[in-house]
Amino acid sequence: MSIIKNKPFYYSHYFKFSYFFALMLLLSACQHIQQSQSLSEGQISASESQKIDHLLMLINQRLEVAVVVAKAKWHSGAAIDDPLREASILNAVAAQARATSDLDSVFVRGFFQDQFDAGKIIQQHLISGWRQNPPSTPFDVPDLARDVRPVLDQLNPQLITALQDSRPLLKNPRVQAILAEHAQIFIHADAEIRQQVIQKALQTLLSNPA
Ligand SMILES: O=C(O)C(=O)C[C@]1(C(=O)O)C=C[C@@H](O)C=C1
């Protein structure tokens, strides 16, 4: 009797092949069920989620600059609110949006006004904290025109591109929910003001679906 003949069935190539094939079939079925389940539950696609997260990441980056703005203004004594600078940014972003996207300027202006206002909440909070507790004042002295505004000027066009990519998605209520949910992960600020900052930064995005 040959060795092959004595081999149990599960050693045969035929069995191994069928087993492998069945396993692959099962895995692909599971994947399919998982995908269709998540879509039927109203989840958004991975690419939609990435676009929303990218927008949130840029919003957070811009808000982080508010901390540096606050330090510059603390040392220079300049006012937190600078309506002329805001007007000049709003005109620039509206012009860029007109030239490079199909975003409407009311939406773009509303979004950027939210970012100024959210940043000003951070500035106010920090500066009033330093006023109340002088030993906590920052040592570094950034210069607003030289060190800080150029960073904001670089972020603004990136935000317009991210807005252009996410704007069509915002009419989906599920995307709106994900935006609010992921903001809790991506947007950082002191705990005392964090929810206020998030609410302000997302105001136009959440109240003005495409
Ligand atoms: O550039 C400044 O002076 C800032 O404080 C930054 C900023 C902004 O977010 O771009 C915020 C508030 C001011 O009113 C103007 C602009």
The ligand as a MOL file (V3000), in Angstrom:
LIG
                    3D

  0  0  0     0  0            999 V3000
M  V30 BEGIN CTAB
M  V30 COUNTS 16 16 0 0 0
M  V30 BEGIN ATOM
M  V30 1 O -4.3340 88.4410 13.1600 0
M  V30 2 C -4.8430 88.7070 14.2370 0
M  V30 3 O -4.7150 89.8140 14.8050 0
M  V30 4 C -5.6670 87.7190 14.9310 0
M  V30 5 O -6.0630 87.9060 16.0470 0
M  V30 6 C -6.0880 86.5120 14.2040 0
M  V30 7 C -7.4890 86.6530 13.6510 0
M  V30 8 C -7.6800 85.3990 12.7340 0
M  V30 9 O -8.1920 84.3910 13.2170 0
M  V30 10 O -7.2460 85.4590 11.5770 0
M  V30 11 C -8.4650 86.6220 14.7710 0
M  V30 12 C -8.9710 87.7640 15.2980 0
M  V30 13 C -8.7530 89.0930 14.7480 0
M  V30 14 O -9.8910 89.8820 14.8300 0
M  V30 15 C -8.1640 89.0350 13.4030 0
M  V30 16 C -7.6430 87.8990 12.8800 0
M  V30 END ATOM
M  V30 BEGIN BOND
M  V30 1 2 1 2
M  V30 2 1 2 3
M  V30 3 1 2 4
M  V30 4 2 4 5
M  V30 5 1 4 6
M  V30 6 1 6 7
M  V30 7 1 7 8
M  V30 8 1 7 11
M  V30 9 1 7 16
M  V30 10 2 8 9
M  V30 11 1 8 10
M  V30 12 2 11 12
M  V30 13 1 12 13
M  V30 14 1 13 14
M  V30 15 1 13 15
M  V30 16 2 15 16
M  V30 END BOND
M  V30 END CTAB
M  END
